Amino acid sequence: MDDVVYTSIVRIERQGGPVRLAWLPGEKEPVTFGVHGAIAQHYGVAPDAFTPHATTIDSIVGGRRGMTHRYICTSAGSAQDRRREDLIRGEG
């Protein structure tokens, strides 16, 4: 097996509700994650309950070098059944 060349060490701190701070390698300040728009609505978060922030899904899409991605949150019965579907719509 190849040697490990990098281990990412990240610290996450819950701030309440969907809001959390992430201390990421290479960043001087923590990054705030939360919910916004349709994602907040999907998870039943009132629009005025928290300040909107990018989601972890947004960071994954942003890190994919501009490839066009669309993530859809669906609900199949209960909160435990919620899942994410990744639909790739082409490459640029």
VENKA-V913170 format. One record per pair of residues at least 24 apart in sequence whose C-alpha atoms are under 7 Angstrom apart, sorted by the first residue. I is the first residue (numbers start at 1). J is the second residue. Records with the same first field share a line. If there is no record, write none. Layout:
# VENKA-V913170
I->J, J
This chain:
# VENKA-V913170
67->91, 92
68->92
